[in-house]
């Protein structure tokens, strides 16, 4: 029990709950372990719970009829996913796969909905999270339709450093260890084209890519590729809990 309570203190959604509120969720929550590559949920699975990643890394993805993978997002430790279960009673719409060995806490949707009815700040957080992730998918689609491959890669790298980046001086390290195939799956490109474009960006001194580690050396130049604002910002939904 104490272990689940500790993990439920970490996500932003739950960090300011009272001990009593957190304990009520903990009593109903279930923790499960998944090996790397194991599917946590499938499309058409009933959305009966909201999930918190306690340890590991999760990949949200879709598959085309011919088996081609499109990565929608990565979920890091302490983050919420499967949140659409709170919006409607429809089945899941994507795959959630353990991208590394993972431990996941499942909280029944009815318990979180009850909390949302009592706490307007929690309801606001969930609304902003759903909207944020929807906008990300819409932006990717818009980039696919209207931007060149170089611009799409630049936009993706900006997204990754905003979501998963760590700043070191003027450089930004992306915490996720991503293959060129995974990068390609995020933007609807081929691995070969992504590798060639990253090599050019590296030759120009904008990024450094080696052994699944990507460092953005010059964020301002990368931002100019997509005519974006170069100042760093945090796109994660923030709520004020008092």
Secondary structure as the mmCIF struct_conf table of DSSP 4:
data_model
#
loop_
_struct_conf.conf_type_id
_struct_conf.id
_struct_conf.beg_label_comp_id
_struct_conf.beg_label_asym_id
_struct_conf.beg_label_seq_id
_struct_conf.end_label_comp_id
_struct_conf.end_label_asym_id
_struct_conf.end_label_seq_id
HELX_RH_AL_P HELX_RH_AL_P1 UNK A 2 UNK A 8
TURN_TY1_P TURN_TY1_P1 UNK A 9 UNK A 10
BEND BEND1 UNK A 11 UNK A 11
TURN_TY1_P TURN_TY1_P2 UNK A 12 UNK A 16
BEND BEND2 UNK A 17 UNK A 17
HELX_RH_AL_P HELX_RH_AL_P2 UNK A 19 UNK A 28
STRN STRN1 UNK A 30 UNK A 34
TURN_TY1_P TURN_TY1_P3 UNK A 36 UNK A 37
STRN STRN2 UNK A 39 UNK A 41
TURN_TY1_P TURN_TY1_P4 UNK A 43 UNK A 44
BEND BEND3 UNK A 45 UNK A 45
STRN STRN3 UNK A 49 UNK A 55
BEND BEND4 UNK A 56 UNK A 56
STRN STRN4 UNK A 58 UNK A 63
TURN_TY1_P TURN_TY1_P5 UNK A 65 UNK A 66
STRN STRN5 UNK A 69 UNK A 75
TURN_TY1_P TURN_TY1_P6 UNK A 77 UNK A 78
STRN STRN6 UNK A 80 UNK A 81
HELX_RH_3T_P HELX_RH_3T_P1 UNK A 83 UNK A 86
TURN_TY1_P TURN_TY1_P7 UNK A 87 UNK A 87
BEND BEND5 UNK A 89 UNK A 89
HELX_LH_PP_P HELX_LH_PP_P1 UNK A 90 UNK A 92
BEND BEND6 UNK A 94 UNK A 94
STRN STRN7 UNK A 95 UNK A 98
BEND BEND7 UNK A 99 UNK A 101
STRN STRN8 UNK A 102 UNK A 108
HELX_RH_AL_P HELX_RH_AL_P3 UNK A 109 UNK A 118
HELX_RH_AL_P HELX_RH_AL_P4 UNK A 120 UNK A 146
BEND BEND8 UNK A 147 UNK A 147
HELX_RH_AL_P HELX_RH_AL_P5 UNK A 149 UNK A 164
STRN STRN9 UNK A 165 UNK A 168
TURN_TY1_P TURN_TY1_P8 UNK A 169 UNK A 170
STRN STRN10 UNK A 171 UNK A 174
BEND BEND9 UNK A 175 UNK A 176
HELX_RH_AL_P HELX_RH_AL_P6 UNK A 180 UNK A 187
TURN_TY1_P TURN_TY1_P9 UNK A 188 UNK A 188
HELX_RH_AL_P HELX_RH_AL_P7 UNK A 191 UNK A 203
TURN_TY1_P TURN_TY1_P10 UNK A 204 UNK A 205
BEND BEND10 UNK A 206 UNK A 206
STRN STRN11 UNK A 207 UNK A 210
TURN_TY1_P TURN_TY1_P11 UNK A 211 UNK A 212
STRN STRN12 UNK A 213 UNK A 216
BEND BEND11 UNK A 217 UNK A 217
HELX_RH_AL_P HELX_RH_AL_P8 UNK A 219 UNK A 225
TURN_TY1_P TURN_TY1_P12 UNK A 226 UNK A 227
BEND BEND12 UNK A 231 UNK A 231
BEND BEND13 UNK A 236 UNK A 236
#
